[in-house]
Amino acid sequence: MTGAAGSGLSLVCPSCRMLLTAGAGAASCARCGARYPVDRGILRLTLGRAGTPNYDPHYFDTLDRVEARHFWFVARREIVLETLRRSVSDLDQRHLFDIGCGSGGLLEYLSGHGVALAGACDAYAESLELVRRRVAAPLVLVDEGRLPPLGPGYRLLTLFDVLEHLDDDRGMLRFLHDSLAPGGVLVLTVPAHPFLFDERDELACHRRRYRRRELRTKLEEAGFEVRLLTHFMAPLVPPLLAIRALTGLLPRSWRRSRERQDLEFRVVPVVNGMLRALLGLERRFLRTCSLPFGSSIIGVAARGGGSR
């Protein structure tokens, strides 16, 4: 199945993995005869959930309200854009397909700054309804707990804070490597430092946080050539450690509550402004070197056999 001219959108039947054919209001499979409808601009390529939940859709509306202002989301989107521009020399000739697009704020930002979109997918209809209002790219509803129904030939795939939600991260990385064309690029972000893992991660349905060496090893084992791997969000590590120590004194029932998670999404003007300024300074530093620590990691990896 092919999307807009040059976009490189390639989708397969989730049942038999045959390349799909696009039609009026649906995509169909010539091998097994399955037909997948397009509903309100969203292609529904689903068979049914497998495994345990990867996310709580309760938070999509919250993200939609705060991510344009909240320091964490603002800093991440700016670092992602600069990383794409620095690390993908022919970015203007590639179309980005995002896996696990959330509420779409990052995609909207990238698209608004000239990054062409091939499309995006997510396992939650609540997510894609929000994204539909923000970008015009093709959107695909996929099954939670299964590999996304991507065919071969993508030139730019992104996975922003998704890998840590998956039981089989190695399997996903191998799959994404095989979905890329030779010379294709994967850009991803993940939470860093296992010692920071606590109830906040459990509430977010994280399976793990990553060491940089661990992520490099998993990318290389999947066949990728790692071009960039650096921590970011370094100013957040000390307050996260302090919060972790303080919340350890609180009742476990509160530490695991939605109310605690909701507090992290609050935009407190003075604190938010200070952290945005600090993370802006960090972004300037990242233009010339990598960081040995930070609460997140960003990576750029490529499938061999093509140009940079």
Secondary structure, DSSP 8 states (H G I E B T S, - for coil): ---STT----BB-TTT--B-EEETTEEE-TTT--EEEEETTEEE--S---SS-S--GGGHHHHHHHTTT-HHHHHHHHHHHHHHHHH-TTGGG--EEEES-TTSHHHHHHHHTT--EEEEEES-HHHHHHHHTT--S-EEE--TTS---B-S-EEEEEEES-GGG-S-HHHHHHHHHHHEEEEEEEEEEEEB-GGG-SHHHHHTT----B-HHHHHHHHHHTT-EEEEEEEE-GGGHHHHHHHHHHHTTS-HHHHTSHHHHHHHT---HHHHHHHHHHHHHHHHHHTT--BS--SEEEEEEE-SSS--
